């Protein structure tokens, strides 16, 4: 289970709606939904706010159970090729955009690169 899954599970166990939890934790409903849908990861201070409202230890929200999925070889090779630091930066920025936005940005970068040649 991910942090988002843990937030949803504990929210439902406390019979809170998304709106109630968002209001009590001083978050936007859309922000909370993005956490629960695993589109974004909350910062530590946000995890602490949510855990306080839900009256559970923050560590319970942060418990992570790995799926059986692993990073495929192509992704590993790309990370090695551009470096871990750059990979993290790109991925952190990419999570703030829709897949369509990322594809448009990649096409723009490709076109700029082609113009240089």
C-alpha positions in Angstrom: 0.0 0.0 0.0 1.1 3.5 -0.7 0.8 6.6 1.4 -2.2 7.6 -0.7 -3.8 4.2 -0.1 -3.2 4.5 3.6 -4.7 8.0 3.8 -7.8 6.8 2.0 -8.1 3.6 4.1 -7.8 5.6 7.4 -10.1 8.3 6.2 -12.8 5.8 5.4 -12.2 4.0 8.7 -12.9 7.3 10.5 -16.0 7.8 8.3 -14.7 11.1 7.0 -15.5 12.4 3.6 -12.7 13.8 1.5 -14.2 17.3 2.1 -14.2 16.8 5.9 -10.6 15.6 6.0 -9.4 18.3 3.7 -11.1 21.0 5.7 -9.8 19.7 9.1 -6.3 19.2 7.7 -6.4 22.6 5.9 -5.9 21.1 2.5 -7.7 21.5 -0.8 -10.0 18.7 -1.7 -8.3 18.3 -5.1 -4.9 18.1 -3.3 -6.2 15.4 -1.0 -7.7 13.5 -4.0 -4.3 13.7 -5.8 -2.7 12.1 -2.7 -5.3 9.4 -2.4 -5.0 8.7 -6.2 -1.2 8.5 -5.8 -0.7 11.3 -8.3 1.3 13.3 -5.8 3.1 12.5 -2.6 2.4 14.7 0.4 5.2 16.5 2.2 6.1 15.4 5.7 4.3 18.4 7.4 1.2 17.5 5.4 1.4 13.8 6.5 1.7 15.1 10.1 -1.5 17.3 9.7 -3.4 14.4 8.2 -2.3 11.9 10.9 -3.3 14.4 13.6 -6.8 14.8 12.2 -7.2 11.1 11.7 -5.7 10.5 15.2 -3.2 8.0 14.1 0.6 7.9 14.1 2.2 9.4 11.0 4.2 6.3 10.7 1.0 4.4 10.0 0.3 6.6 7.0 3.9 6.2 5.8 3.9 2.4 6.0 4.8 1.2 2.5 4.2 -2.2 1.2 6.0 -2.9 -2.0 4.1 -4.3 -4.9 5.7 -7.2 -6.8 6.5 -4.9 -9.7 10.1 -3.9 -10.3 11.7 -1.2 -12.4 12.1 -2.5 -15.9 15.6 -2.7 -17.5 14.9 0.2 -19.9 14.1 2.5 -17.0 17.2 1.4 -15.1 19.4 2.0 -18.1 17.9 5.5 -18.6 18.4 6.4 -15.0 22.0 5.2 -15.2 22.5 7.2 -18.4 21.2 10.5 -17.3 22.0 10.1 -13.6 19.9 9.6 -10.5 19.9 13.3 -9.6 18.6 14.4 -13.0 16.1 11.5 -13.1 14.6 12.5 -9.7 14.4 16.1 -10.8 12.6 15.2 -14.0 10.2 12.8 -12.3 9.4 15.2 -9.5 8.5 17.9 -12.0 6.6 15.5 -14.2 4.2 14.4 -11.5 2.8 17.9 -11.5 1.6 17.6 -15.1 -0.8 15.4 -17.0 0.4 12.8 -19.4 -0.7 15.1 -22.2 1.3 18.0 -20.9 4.4 15.9 -20.6 4.0 14.6 -24.1 3.6 18.2 -25.4 6.7 19.3 -23.5 8.7 16.4 -24.9 7.6 17.2 -28.5 8.6 20.8 -28.0 12.0 19.7 -26.7 12.4 17.3 -29.6 11.6 20.1 -32.1 14.1 22.5 -30.4 16.7 19.8 -30.6 16.0 19.2 -34.3 16.4 22.9 -35.0 19.9 22.9 -33.5 21.0 20.2 -36.0 
